Amino acid sequence: MLALLAAGSVFFPGLFLVSRRTLQCLLGWSEGDAVIVSSRLVSSLQAVMASSAGCVIASSCRDILEDG
């Protein structure tokens, strides 16, 4: 579990930095625009992963309210 926490602590900031640099260097975006789009990209990915985890957990329970 600690390895997953460490991986997430490296992956998401890394994704933010890579996407920001890519938008600035390759597409010539301003720093402000690149930061906004990069943060939204990371937030969207986190939301998709959290929703997927919730669906997996909910589908593995027969009765969500009473399953413990």
PDB file of N, CA, C and O in Angstrom:
ATOM      1  N   MET A   1       0.819  -1.195   0.000  1.00  0.00           N
ATOM      2  CA  MET A   1       0.000   0.000   0.000  1.00  0.00           C
ATOM      3  C   MET A   1       0.864   1.261   0.000  1.00  0.00           C
ATOM      4  O   MET A   1       0.530   2.256  -0.642  1.00  0.00           O
ATOM      5  N   LEU A   2       1.968   1.202   0.723  1.00  0.00           N
ATOM      6  CA  LEU A   2       2.870   2.348   0.770  1.00  0.00           C
ATOM      7  C   LEU A   2       3.512   2.594  -0.594  1.00  0.00           C
ATOM      8  O   LEU A   2       3.784   3.736  -0.964  1.00  0.00           O
ATOM      9  N   ALA A   3       3.750   1.521  -1.331  1.00  0.00           N
ATOM     10  CA  ALA A   3       4.324   1.659  -2.673  1.00  0.00           C
ATOM     11  C   ALA A   3       3.347   2.376  -3.612  1.00  0.00           C
ATOM     12  O   ALA A   3       3.768   3.183  -4.441  1.00  0.00           O
ATOM     13  N   LEU A   4       2.052   2.087  -3.486  1.00  0.00           N
ATOM     14  CA  LEU A   4       1.057   2.779  -4.305  1.00  0.00           C
ATOM     15  C   LEU A   4       0.993   4.264  -3.975  1.00  0.00           C
ATOM     16  O   LEU A   4       0.859   5.104  -4.865  1.00  0.00           O
ATOM     17  N   LEU A   5       1.090   4.576  -2.699  1.00  0.00           N
ATOM     18  CA  LEU A   5       1.096   5.976  -2.281  1.00  0.00           C
ATOM     19  C   LEU A   5       2.314   6.700  -2.848  1.00  0.00           C
ATOM     20  O   LEU A   5       2.207   7.823  -3.341  1.00  0.00           O
ATOM     21  N   ALA A   6       3.456   6.054  -2.772  1.00  0.00           N
ATOM     22  CA  ALA A   6       4.682   6.652  -3.313  1.00  0.00           C
ATOM     23  C   ALA A   6       4.589   6.811  -4.831  1.00  0.00           C
ATOM     24  O   ALA A   6       5.013   7.829  -5.379  1.00  0.00           O
ATOM     25  N   ALA A   7       4.038   5.809  -5.503  1.00  0.00           N
ATOM     26  CA  ALA A   7       3.902   5.884  -6.959  1.00  0.00           C
ATOM     27  C   ALA A   7       2.970   7.024  -7.372  1.00  0.00           C
ATOM     28  O   ALA A   7       3.256   7.756  -8.320  1.00  0.00           O
ATOM     29  N   GLY A   8       1.870   7.167  -6.664  1.00  0.00           N
ATOM     30  CA  GLY A   8       0.945   8.260  -6.959  1.00  0.00           C
ATOM     31  C   GLY A   8       1.535   9.620  -6.662  1.00  0.00           C
ATOM     32  O   GLY A   8       1.241  10.600  -7.346  1.00  0.00           O
ATOM     33  N   SER A   9       2.375   9.675  -5.631  1.00  0.00           N
ATOM     34  CA  SER A   9       3.032  10.930  -5.269  1.00  0.00           C
ATOM     35  C   SER A   9       4.054  11.361  -6.307  1.00  0.00           C
ATOM     36  O   SER A   9       4.407  12.538  -6.383  1.00  0.00           O
ATOM     37  N   VAL A  10       4.525  10.428  -7.095  1.00  0.00           N
ATOM     38  CA  VAL A  10       5.472  10.750  -8.169  1.00  0.00           C
ATOM     39  C   VAL A  10       4.740  10.910  -9.502  1.00  0.00           C
ATOM     40  O   VAL A  10       5.065  11.801 -10.286  1.00  0.00           O
ATOM     41  N   PHE A  11       3.757  10.052  -9.757  1.00  0.00           N
ATOM     42  CA  PHE A  11       3.089  10.031 -11.060  1.00  0.00           C
ATOM     43  C   PHE A  11       2.304  11.314 -11.346  1.00  0.00           C
ATOM     44  O   PHE A  11       2.485  11.923 -12.400  1.00  0.00           O
ATOM     45  N   PHE A  12       1.440  11.728 -10.426  1.00  0.00           N
ATOM     46  CA  PHE A  12       0.564  12.860 -10.709  1.00  0.00           C
ATOM     47  C   PHE A  12       1.310  14.190 -10.820  1.00  0.00           C
ATOM     48  O   PHE A  12       1.041  14.945 -11.754  1.00  0.00           O
ATOM     49  N   PRO A  13       2.231  14.511  -9.912  1.00  0.00           N
ATOM     50  CA  PRO A  13       3.022  15.731 -10.140  1.00  0.00           C
ATOM     51  C   PRO A  13       3.881  15.640 -11.402  1.00  0.00           C
ATOM     52  O   PRO A  13       4.078  16.634 -12.101  1.00  0.00           O
ATOM     53  N   GLY A  14       4.389  14.442 -11.684  1.00  0.00           N
ATOM     54  CA  GLY A  14       5.173  14.261 -12.906  1.00  0.00           C
ATOM     55  C   GLY A  14       4.340  14.488 -14.152  1.00  0.00           C
ATOM     56  O   GLY A  14       4.795  15.126 -15.101  1.00  0.00           O
ATOM     57  N   LEU A  15       3.121  13.967 -14.151  1.00  0.00           N
ATOM     58  CA  LEU A  15       2.211  14.178 -15.279  1.00  0.00           C
ATOM     59  C   LEU A  15       1.911  15.662 -15.454  1.00  0.00           C
ATOM     60  O   LEU A  15       1.857  16.166 -16.576  1.00  0.00           O
ATOM     61  N   PHE A  16       1.717  16.351 -14.343  1.00  0.00           N
ATOM     62  CA  PHE A  16       1.465  17.790 -14.406  1.00  0.00           C
ATOM     63  C   PHE A  16       2.644  18.523 -15.037  1.00  0.00           C
ATOM     64  O   PHE A  16       2.463  19.349 -15.932  1.00  0.00           O
ATOM     65  N   LEU A  17       3.853  18.217 -14.568  1.00  0.00           N
ATOM     66  CA  LEU A  17       5.038  18.902 -15.088  1.00  0.00           C
ATOM     67  C   LEU A  17       5.286  18.591 -16.561  1.00  0.00           C
ATOM     68  O   LEU A  17       5.610  19.485 -17.343  1.00  0.00           O
ATOM     69  N   VAL A  18       5.132  17.326 -16.938  1.00  0.00           N
ATOM     70  CA  VAL A  18       5.358  16.943 -18.339  1.00  0.00           C
ATOM     71  C   VAL A  18       4.328  17.598 -19.255  1.00  0.00           C
ATOM     72  O   VAL A  18       4.682  18.113 -20.315  1.00  0.00           O
ATOM     73  N   SER A  19       3.075  17.583 -18.859  1.00  0.00           N
ATOM     74  CA  SER A  19       2.050  18.183 -19.714  1.00  0.00           C
ATOM     75  C   SER A  19       2.220  19.700 -19.792  1.00  0.00           C
ATOM     76  O   SER A  19       2.003  20.292 -20.849  1.00  0.00           O
ATOM     77  N   ARG A  20       2.603  20.326 -18.693  1.00  0.00           N
ATOM     78  CA  ARG A  20       2.824  21.777 -18.713  1.00  0.00           C
ATOM     79  C   ARG A  20       3.979  22.144 -19.636  1.00  0.00           C
ATOM     80  O   ARG A  20       3.868  23.061 -20.450  1.00  0.00           O
ATOM     81  N   ARG A  21       5.087  21.421 -19.503  1.00  0.00           N
ATOM     82  CA  ARG A  21       6.255  21.686 -20.368  1.00  0.00           C
ATOM     83  C   ARG A  21       5.926  21.427 -21.838  1.00  0.00           C
ATOM     84  O   ARG A  21       6.340  22.181 -22.718  1.00  0.00           O
ATOM     85  N   THR A  22       5.184  20.361 -22.090  1.00  0.00           N
ATOM     86  CA  THR A  22       4.822  20.031 -23.468  1.00  0.00           C
ATOM     87  C   THR A  22       3.957  21.126 -24.080  1.00  0.00           C
ATOM     88  O   THR A  22       4.181  21.543 -25.217  1.00  0.00           O
ATOM     89  N   LEU A  23       2.978  21.583 -23.328  1.00  0.00           N
ATOM     90  CA  LEU A  23       2.103  22.631 -23.848  1.00  0.00           C
ATOM     91  C   LEU A  23       2.864  23.930 -24.083  1.00  0.00           C
ATOM     92  O   LEU A  23       2.590  24.646 -25.046  1.00  0.00           O
ATOM     93  N   GLN A  24       3.814  24.235 -23.210  1.00  0.00           N
ATOM     94  CA  GLN A  24       4.587  25.462 -23.367  1.00  0.00           C
ATOM     95  C   GLN A  24       5.582  25.368 -24.520  1.00  0.00           C
ATOM     96  O   GLN A  24       5.659  26.273 -25.351  1.00  0.00           O
ATOM     97  N   CYS A  25       6.333  24.289 -24.571  1.00  0.00           N
ATOM     98  CA  CYS A  25       7.416  24.178 -25.562  1.00  0.00           C
ATOM     99  C   CYS A  25       6.911  23.827 -26.956  1.00  0.00           C
ATOM    100  O   CYS A  25       7.263  24.489 -27.933  1.00  0.00           O
ATOM    101  N   LEU A  26       6.097  22.800 -27.049  1.00  0.00           N
ATOM    102  CA  LEU A  26       5.678  22.330 -28.371  1.00  0.00           C
ATOM    103  C   LEU A  26       4.561  23.167 -28.982  1.00  0.00           C
ATOM    104  O   LEU A  26       4.547  23.402 -30.191  1.00  0.00           O
ATOM    105  N   LEU A  27       3.637  23.612 -28.160  1.00  0.00           N
ATOM    106  CA  LEU A  27       2.500  24.352 -28.699  1.00  0.00           C
ATOM    107  C   LEU A  27       2.623  25.858 -28.512  1.00  0.00           C
ATOM    108  O   LEU A  27       1.835  26.621 -29.071  1.00  0.00           O
ATOM    109  N   GLY A  28       3.614  26.293 -27.723  1.00  0.00           N
ATOM    110  CA  GLY A  28       3.839  27.718 -27.527  1.00  0.00           C
ATOM    111  C   GLY A  28       2.805  28.413 -26.663  1.00  0.00           C
ATOM    112  O   GLY A  28       2.585  29.616 -26.808  1.00  0.00           O
ATOM    113  N   TRP A  29       2.168  27.677 -25.769  1.00  0.00           N
ATOM    114  CA  TRP A  29       1.163  28.268 -24.893  1.00  0.00           C
ATOM    115  C   TRP A  29       1.838  29.102 -23.816  1.00  0.00           C
ATOM    116  O   TRP A  29       3.003  28.875 -23.488  1.00  0.00           O
ATOM    117  N   SER A  30       1.111  30.063 -23.268  1.00  0.00           N
ATOM    118  CA  SER A  30       1.630  30.841 -22.144  1.00  0.00           C
ATOM    119  C   SER A  30       1.654  29.957 -20.897  1.00  0.00           C
ATOM    120  O   SER A  30       0.991  28.921 -20.840  1.00  0.00           O
ATOM    121  N   GLU A  31       2.423  30.380 -19.910  1.00  0.00           N
ATOM    122  CA  GLU A  31       2.536  29.570 -18.691  1.00  0.00           C
ATOM    123  C   GLU A  31       1.194  29.436 -17.984  1.00  0.00           C
ATOM    124  O   GLU A  31       0.854  28.361 -17.489  1.00  0.00           O
ATOM    125  N   GLY A  32       0.439  30.516 -17.937  1.00  0.00           N
ATOM    126  CA  GLY A  32      -0.866  30.477 -17.280  1.00  0.00           C
ATOM    127  C   GLY A  32      -1.824  29.491 -17.921  1.00  0.00           C
ATOM    128  O   GLY A  32      -2.478  28.710 -17.231  1.00  0.00           O
ATOM    129  N   ASP A  33      -1.904  29.530 -19.242  1.00  0.00           N
ATOM    130  CA  ASP A  33      -2.786  28.602 -19.953  1.00  0.00           C
ATOM    131  C   ASP A  33      -2.332  27.159 -19.777  1.00  0.00           C
ATOM    132  O   ASP A  33      -3.152  26.261 -19.581  1.00  0.00           O
ATOM    133  N   ALA A  34      -1.021  26.941 -19.849  1.00  0.00           N
ATOM    134  CA  ALA A  34      -0.492  25.584 -19.703  1.00  0.00           C
ATOM    135  C   ALA A  34      -0.755  25.034 -18.308  1.00  0.00           C
ATOM    136  O   ALA A  34      -1.064  23.852 -18.160  1.00  0.00           O
ATOM    137  N   VAL A  35      -0.638  25.873 -17.286  1.00  0.00           N
ATOM    138  CA  VAL A  35      -0.889  25.433 -15.910  1.00  0.00           C
ATOM    139  C   VAL A  35      -2.355  25.061 -15.726  1.00  0.00           C
ATOM    140  O   VAL A  35      -2.668  24.044 -15.107  1.00  0.00           O
ATOM    141  N   ILE A  36      -3.247  25.877 -16.261  1.00  0.00           N
ATOM    142  CA  ILE A  36      -4.682  25.596 -16.114  1.00  0.00           C
ATOM    143  C   ILE A  36      -5.053  24.280 -16.792  1.00  0.00           C
ATOM    144  O   ILE A  36      -5.737  23.447 -16.198  1.00  0.00           O
ATOM    145  N   VAL A  37      -4.607  24.090 -18.030  1.00  0.00           N
ATOM    146  CA  VAL A  37      -4.952  22.872 -18.765  1.00  0.00           C
ATOM    147  C   VAL A  37      -4.307  21.652 -18.118  1.00  0.00           C
ATOM    148  O   VAL A  37      -4.935  20.597 -18.031  1.00  0.00           O
ATOM    149  N   SER A  38      -3.067  21.781 -17.665  1.00  0.00           N
ATOM    150  CA  SER A  38      -2.377  20.657 -17.027  1.00  0.00           C
ATOM    151  C   SER A  38      -3.054  20.256 -15.724  1.00  0.00           C
ATOM    152  O   SER A  38      -3.212  19.068 -15.445  1.00  0.00           O
ATOM    153  N   SER A  39      -3.452  21.232 -14.932  1.00  0.00           N
ATOM    154  CA  SER A  39      -4.121  20.894 -13.670  1.00  0.00           C
ATOM    155  C   SER A  39      -5.477  20.245 -13.923  1.00  0.00           C
ATOM    156  O   SER A  39      -5.883  19.347 -13.186  1.00  0.00           O
ATOM    157  N   ARG A  40      -6.169  20.689 -14.947  1.00  0.00           N
ATOM    158  CA  ARG A  40      -7.457  20.068 -15.281  1.00  0.00           C
ATOM    159  C   ARG A  40      -7.274  18.656 -15.819  1.00  0.00           C
ATOM    160  O   ARG A  40      -8.094  17.776 -15.559  1.00  0.00           O
ATOM    161  N   LEU A  41      -6.203  18.443 -16.567  1.00  0.00           N
ATOM    162  CA  LEU A  41      -5.897  17.102 -17.065  1.00  0.00           C
ATOM    163  C   LEU A  41      -5.642  16.143 -15.906  1.00  0.00           C
ATOM    164  O   LEU A  41      -6.184  15.038 -15.880  1.00  0.00           O
ATOM    165  N   VAL A  42      -4.817  16.565 -14.950  1.00  0.00           N
ATOM    166  CA  VAL A  42      -4.501  15.715 -13.800  1.00  0.00           C
ATOM    167  C   VAL A  42      -5.755  15.482 -12.959  1.00  0.00           C
ATOM    168  O   VAL A  42      -5.999  14.361 -12.512  1.00  0.00           O
ATOM    169  N   SER A  43      -6.543  16.520 -12.740  1.00  0.00           N
ATOM    170  CA  SER A  43      -7.779  16.366 -11.965  1.00  0.00           C
ATOM    171  C   SER A  43      -8.757  15.419 -12.649  1.00  0.00           C
ATOM    172  O   SER A  43      -9.412  14.615 -11.985  1.00  0.00           O
ATOM    173  N   SER A  44      -8.857  15.509 -13.955  1.00  0.00           N
ATOM    174  CA  SER A  44      -9.752  14.616 -14.698  1.00  0.00           C
ATOM    175  C   SER A  44      -9.299  13.170 -14.596  1.00  0.00           C
ATOM    176  O   SER A  44     -10.119  12.270 -14.416  1.00  0.00           O
ATOM    177  N   LEU A  45      -8.009  12.947 -14.711  1.00  0.00           N
ATOM    178  CA  LEU A  45      -7.482  11.589 -14.590  1.00  0.00           C
ATOM    179  C   LEU A  45      -7.722  11.035 -13.189  1.00  0.00           C
ATOM    180  O   LEU A  45      -8.083   9.867 -13.040  1.00  0.00           O
ATOM    181  N   GLN A  46      -7.524  11.865 -12.154  1.00  0.00           N
ATOM    182  CA  GLN A  46      -7.792  11.423 -10.787  1.00  0.00           C
ATOM    183  C   GLN A  46      -9.271  11.103 -10.595  1.00  0.00           C
ATOM    184  O   GLN A  46      -9.606  10.139  -9.908  1.00  0.00           O
ATOM    185  N   ALA A  47     -10.149  11.886 -11.183  1.00  0.00           N
ATOM    186  CA  ALA A  47     -11.587  11.636 -11.065  1.00  0.00           C
ATOM    187  C   ALA A  47     -11.983  10.336 -11.751  1.00  0.00           C
ATOM    188  O   ALA A  47     -12.788   9.572 -11.219  1.00  0.00           O
ATOM    189  N   VAL A  48     -11.425  10.081 -12.923  1.00  0.00           N
ATOM    190  CA  VAL A  48     -11.725   8.832 -13.636  1.00  0.00           C
ATOM    191  C   VAL A  48     -11.235   7.637 -12.837  1.00  0.00           C
ATOM    192  O   VAL A  48     -11.937   6.632 -12.730  1.00  0.00           O
ATOM    193  N   MET A  49     -10.037   7.737 -12.275  1.00  0.00           N
ATOM    194  CA  MET A  49      -9.496   6.624 -11.492  1.00  0.00           C
ATOM    195  C   MET A  49     -10.305   6.396 -10.217  1.00  0.00           C
ATOM    196  O   MET A  49     -10.547   5.249  -9.840  1.00  0.00           O
ATOM    197  N   ALA A  50     -10.724   7.467  -9.552  1.00  0.00           N
ATOM    198  CA  ALA A  50     -11.533   7.326  -8.338  1.00  0.00           C
ATOM    199  C   ALA A  50     -12.903   6.733  -8.656  1.00  0.00           C
ATOM    200  O   ALA A  50     -13.400   5.887  -7.911  1.00  0.00           O
ATOM    201  N   SER A  51     -13.510   7.166  -9.747  1.00  0.00           N
ATOM    202  CA  SER A  51     -14.810   6.617 -10.150  1.00  0.00           C
ATOM    203  C   SER A  51     -14.695   5.149 -10.528  1.00  0.00           C
ATOM    204  O   SER A  51     -15.572   4.347 -10.204  1.00  0.00           O
ATOM    205  N   SER A  52     -13.620   4.802 -11.208  1.00  0.00           N
ATOM    206  CA  SER A  52     -13.398   3.396 -11.576  1.00  0.00           C
ATOM    207  C   SER A  52     -13.224   2.531 -10.338  1.00  0.00           C
ATOM    208  O   SER A  52     -13.773   1.432 -10.261  1.00  0.00           O
ATOM    209  N   ALA A  53     -12.462   3.023  -9.372  1.00  0.00           N
ATOM    210  CA  ALA A  53     -12.277   2.271  -8.129  1.00  0.00           C
ATOM    211  C   ALA A  53     -13.606   2.106  -7.399  1.00  0.00           C
ATOM    212  O   ALA A  53     -13.885   1.037  -6.854  1.00  0.00           O
ATOM    213  N   GLY A  54     -14.420   3.147  -7.384  1.00  0.00           N
ATOM    214  CA  GLY A  54     -15.736   3.059  -6.760  1.00  0.00           C
ATOM    215  C   GLY A  54     -16.636   2.056  -7.448  1.00  0.00           C
ATOM    216  O   GLY A  54     -17.363   1.315  -6.785  1.00  0.00           O
ATOM    217  N   CYS A  55     -16.597   2.023  -8.766  1.00  0.00           N
ATOM    218  CA  CYS A  55     -17.405   1.046  -9.517  1.00  0.00           C
ATOM    219  C   CYS A  55     -16.952  -0.377  -9.240  1.00  0.00           C
ATOM    220  O   CYS A  55     -17.782  -1.275  -9.095  1.00  0.00           O
ATOM    221  N   VAL A  56     -15.648  -0.593  -9.167  1.00  0.00           N
ATOM    222  CA  VAL A  56     -15.127  -1.932  -8.872  1.00  0.00           C
ATOM    223  C   VAL A  56     -15.564  -2.367  -7.481  1.00  0.00           C
ATOM    224  O   VAL A  56     -15.986  -3.507  -7.290  1.00  0.00           O
ATOM    225  N   ILE A  57     -15.465  -1.472  -6.517  1.00  0.00           N
ATOM    226  CA  ILE A  57     -15.855  -1.805  -5.144  1.00  0.00           C
ATOM    227  C   ILE A  57     -17.355  -2.059  -5.064  1.00  0.00           C
ATOM    228  O   ILE A  57     -17.791  -3.027  -4.443  1.00  0.00           O
ATOM    229  N   ALA A  58     -18.145  -1.191  -5.692  1.00  0.00           N
ATOM    230  CA  ALA A  58     -19.601  -1.360  -5.645  1.00  0.00           C
ATOM    231  C   ALA A  58     -20.053  -2.631  -6.357  1.00  0.00           C
ATOM    232  O   ALA A  58     -21.000  -3.283  -5.918  1.00  0.00           O
ATOM    233  N   SER A  59     -19.391  -2.983  -7.440  1.00  0.00           N
ATOM    234  CA  SER A  59     -19.801  -4.186  -8.165  1.00  0.00           C
ATOM    235  C   SER A  59     -19.373  -5.468  -7.457  1.00  0.00           C
ATOM    236  O   SER A  59     -19.909  -6.539  -7.744  1.00  0.00           O
ATOM    237  N   SER A  60     -18.426  -5.375  -6.547  1.00  0.00           N
ATOM    238  CA  SER A  60     -17.989  -6.572  -5.832  1.00  0.00           C
ATOM    239  C   SER A  60     -18.851  -6.857  -4.601  1.00  0.00           C
ATOM    240  O   SER A  60     -18.694  -7.900  -3.966  1.00  0.00           O
ATOM    241  N   CYS A  61     -19.749  -5.949  -4.264  1.00  0.00           N
ATOM    242  CA  CYS A  61     -20.622  -6.138  -3.101  1.00  0.00           C
ATOM    243  C   CYS A  61     -22.018  -6.548  -3.568  1.00  0.00           C
ATOM    244  O   CYS A  61     -22.552  -6.013  -4.539  1.00  0.00           O
ATOM    245  N   ARG A  62     -22.587  -7.507  -2.852  1.00  0.00           N
ATOM    246  CA  ARG A  62     -23.959  -7.899  -3.177  1.00  0.00           C
ATOM    247  C   ARG A  62     -24.942  -6.861  -2.665  1.00  0.00           C
ATOM    248  O   ARG A  62     -25.883  -6.491  -3.367  1.00  0.00           O
ATOM    249  N   ASP A  63     -24.727  -6.392  -1.444  1.00  0.00           N
ATOM    250  CA  ASP A  63     -25.586  -5.384  -0.842  1.00  0.00           C
ATOM    251  C   ASP A  63     -24.677  -4.284  -0.296  1.00  0.00           C
ATOM    252  O   ASP A  63     -24.033  -4.466   0.737  1.00  0.00           O
ATOM    253  N   ILE A  64     -24.626  -3.170  -0.971  1.00  0.00           N
ATOM    254  CA  ILE A  64     -23.678  -2.118  -0.622  1.00  0.00           C
ATOM    255  C   ILE A  64     -23.940  -1.572   0.776  1.00  0.00           C
ATOM    256  O   ILE A  64     -22.993  -1.268   1.502  1.00  0.00           O
ATOM    257  N   LEU A  65     -25.201  -1.443   1.165  1.00  0.00           N
ATOM    258  CA  LEU A  65     -25.509  -0.870   2.468  1.00  0.00           C
ATOM    259  C   LEU A  65     -25.195  -1.823   3.616  1.00  0.00           C
ATOM    260  O   LEU A  65     -24.805  -1.368   4.691  1.00  0.00           O
ATOM    261  N   GLU A  66     -25.351  -3.105   3.424  1.00  0.00           N
ATOM    262  CA  GLU A  66     -25.183  -4.068   4.505  1.00  0.00           C
ATOM    263  C   GLU A  66     -23.904  -4.885   4.410  1.00  0.00           C
ATOM    264  O   GLU A  66     -23.534  -5.541   5.383  1.00  0.00           O
ATOM    265  N   ASP A  67     -23.219  -4.870   3.279  1.00  0.00           N
ATOM    266  CA  ASP A  67     -22.013  -5.680   3.098  1.00  0.00           C
ATOM    267  C   ASP A  67     -20.868  -5.057   3.883  1.00  0.00           C
ATOM    268  O   ASP A  67     -20.577  -3.872   3.721  1.00  0.00           O
ATOM    269  N   GLY A  68     -20.225  -5.837   4.720  1.00  0.00           N
ATOM    270  CA  GLY A  68     -19.162  -5.266   5.542  1.00  0.00           C
ATOM    271  C   GLY A  68     -17.936  -5.971   5.482  1.00  0.00           C
ATOM    272  O   GLY A  68     -16.968  -5.582   6.135  1.00  0.00           O
TER     273      GLY A  68
END
